[in-house]
Amino acid sequence: MTLKIQKCEAMLVSPTGKGQQILEEGSAADCNNITKQLKSMKRKLQTLRRAVDKQHEQHEKAVEKYKKLGAELKTVLDWLNANETIVSSRPLLERDPASVEKEIEKHK
């Protein structure tokens, strides 16, 4: 997208020569009108460029965040895989509080 914006900016430079020709051959109103249009297009392109750059930065931040989350997930999954036999060998707890207290006392 940035490349397309750069091409448009380059295209805005080329009408400057034509603008000079209109200045010499056309009326002042024509010249003023074309100058206003060119300035308006340049402002719009600058605004578009800033928006694209902002979106690009946000995208880069999101990519870094997802990479970090992916690395954390991998660490947790590796731990779970490494400790799967230990975890699965423990008895399941019942949900009533007495059962939980009983298991806590057994571990002490």
C-alpha positions as CSV (number, residue, x, y, z in Angstrom):
1,M,0.0,0.0,0.0
2,T,2.8,2.4,0.8
3,L,4.3,1.8,-2.6
4,K,1.0,2.7,-4.3
5,I,0.9,5.9,-2.2
6,Q,4.4,6.7,-3.3
7,K,3.4,6.2,-7.0
8,C,0.5,8.6,-6.5
9,E,2.8,11.2,-4.9
10,A,5.1,10.9,-7.9
11,M,2.2,11.4,-10.2
12,L,1.3,14.6,-8.4
13,V,4.8,15.9,-9.1
14,S,4.4,15.4,-12.9
15,P,1.3,17.7,-13.2
16,T,3.4,20.6,-11.8
17,G,5.0,20.9,-15.3
18,K,1.5,20.9,-16.9
19,G,0.5,23.4,-14.2
20,Q,3.2,25.7,-15.4
21,Q,1.9,25.4,-19.0
22,I,-1.6,26.2,-17.8
23,L,-0.3,29.2,-15.8
24,E,1.3,30.6,-19.0
25,E,-1.6,29.8,-21.3
26,G,-4.7,29.7,-19.0
27,S,-6.5,32.1,-16.8
28,A,-5.7,32.9,-13.2
29,A,-8.9,31.1,-12.1
30,D,-7.8,27.9,-13.9
31,C,-4.4,28.1,-12.3
32,N,-5.9,28.7,-8.8
33,N,-8.4,25.9,-9.3
34,I,-5.7,23.4,-10.3
35,T,-3.4,24.5,-7.5
36,K,-6.2,24.0,-5.0
37,Q,-7.0,20.5,-6.4
38,L,-3.3,19.5,-6.3
39,K,-2.9,20.7,-2.7
40,S,-6.1,18.9,-1.7
41,M,-4.8,15.7,-3.3
42,K,-1.5,16.0,-1.6
43,R,-3.2,16.5,1.8
44,K,-5.4,13.4,1.2
45,L,-2.4,11.3,0.2
46,Q,-0.5,12.5,3.4
47,T,-3.5,11.6,5.5
48,L,-3.7,8.2,3.8
49,R,0.0,7.6,4.3
50,R,-0.3,8.3,8.0
51,A,-3.2,6.0,8.4
52,V,-1.4,3.2,6.6
53,D,1.7,3.7,8.7
54,K,-0.4,3.6,11.9
55,Q,-2.2,0.4,10.8
56,H,1.2,-1.1,9.9
57,E,2.5,-0.3,13.4
58,Q,-0.6,-1.8,15.0
59,H,-0.2,-4.9,12.9
60,E,3.5,-5.3,13.9
61,K,2.6,-4.9,17.6
62,A,-0.2,-7.5,17.3
63,V,2.3,-9.9,15.6
64,E,4.7,-9.5,18.4
65,K,2.0,-10.0,21.0
66,Y,0.8,-13.3,19.3
67,K,4.4,-14.5,19.0
68,K,4.8,-13.9,22.8
69,L,1.5,-15.7,23.6
70,G,2.5,-18.5,21.3
71,A,5.8,-19.0,23.1
72,E,4.0,-18.9,26.5
73,L,1.5,-21.5,25.2
74,K,4.3,-23.7,24.0
75,T,6.0,-23.6,27.4
76,V,2.8,-24.6,29.2
77,L,2.0,-27.4,26.7
78,D,5.6,-28.7,27.1
79,W,5.2,-28.7,30.8
80,L,1.9,-30.5,30.6
81,N,3.4,-33.1,28.2
82,A,6.4,-33.6,30.5
83,N,4.2,-34.0,33.6
84,E,1.3,-35.8,32.1
85,T,2.0,-39.2,33.8
86,I,2.3,-37.5,37.2
87,V,-0.9,-35.6,36.9
88,S,-2.9,-38.5,35.5
89,S,-1.7,-40.9,38.2
90,R,-3.2,-38.7,41.0
91,P,-6.7,-39.6,42.0
92,L,-9.5,-37.3,41.0
93,L,-11.0,-35.2,43.8
94,E,-14.6,-35.2,44.6
95,R,-16.2,-31.8,44.8
96,D,-17.5,-32.0,48.4
97,P,-15.3,-30.0,50.9
98,A,-14.8,-33.0,53.1
99,S,-13.1,-34.9,50.3
100,V,-10.9,-32.0,49.5
101,E,-9.8,-31.5,53.1
102,K,-9.1,-35.2,53.3
103,E,-6.8,-35.1,50.3
104,I,-5.0,-32.0,51.7
105,E,-4.4,-33.9,54.9
106,K,-3.0,-36.9,53.1
107,H,-0.5,-34.7,51.2
108,K,0.7,-33.1,54.5
